[in-house]
Amino acid sequence: MARRKYVVGNWKMNGLKAALDEARAIFAGAADHAAVDVALCPPFTLISAMADAAPGAAVGGQDCHAAAAGAYTGSVAAPMLADAGARLVIVGHSERREGFGESDADVKAKAEAALAAGLSVILCVGEPRNVRESGGAIAYVLAQVAGSLPAAFDPARLAIAYEPIWAIGTGLVPTVADVAAMHGAIRARLGELSGPAAAEAMRLLYGGSVNGDNAAELLDAGDVDGALVGGASLTAAKFLPIVAAAAQLG
Ligand code: PEP
């Protein structure tokens, strides 16, 4: 079965209640492209309001704790995200791995907690610039995949986002050939780890400076099933052209 294109916006630490109008516009515009799955991941504080503002829309978190509850001041558990109206959560974003010291084991535990809470998961991997420059990007990312993958999962509920760290928020993007090579290597490794049927069903997203101008060629690369978008997901004017590009390829 063909994999549906999937375009996900990561609002990071951006968005006050006034931004809900933008989210409404994004989901309204996305409805014109029924062949594409579209989701927005706002800050925790907006999840409930965004889910209410756009009934039926896929709203997600940007992180969750691995525990279901407990004495973890400032953290949010996966069942809390689900309770707030989230359907998905991003785990292992490089800004969490680097800024908060999250290991592959931490990311795996978070992914498993999210799946147990009924959420879908977008699991991020990606190499730093020095690793890309030294030629070790594929080995580095495949080790992250093996170390972060949940022990058991429904492939329909787990997507992998390949996000080279040096491409996030920089305007730099890998060549289409490099993206295709990485995605092909990830899918082959997933086949070894989880079996060919799961690997074939899983969606692999590219992330890192995707915009309306480069989306079509990046989304058309081999084994690319969608995009995880940061800066260009904050407004309908910038995000909807990416959704439209995905729809063209859908
Ligand atoms: C991201 O942080 O997930 C991301 C892809 O950001 P940007 O699109 O801004 O590079």
Boltz pocket constraint, residues with backbone or C-beta under 6 A from the ligand:
constraints:
  - pocket:
      binder: B
      contacts: [[A, 10], [A, 163], [A, 167], [A, 168], [A, 169], [A, 170], [A, 207], [A, 208], [A, 209], [A, 210], [A, 228], [A, 229], [A, 230], [A, 231], [A, 232]]
      max_distance: 6.0
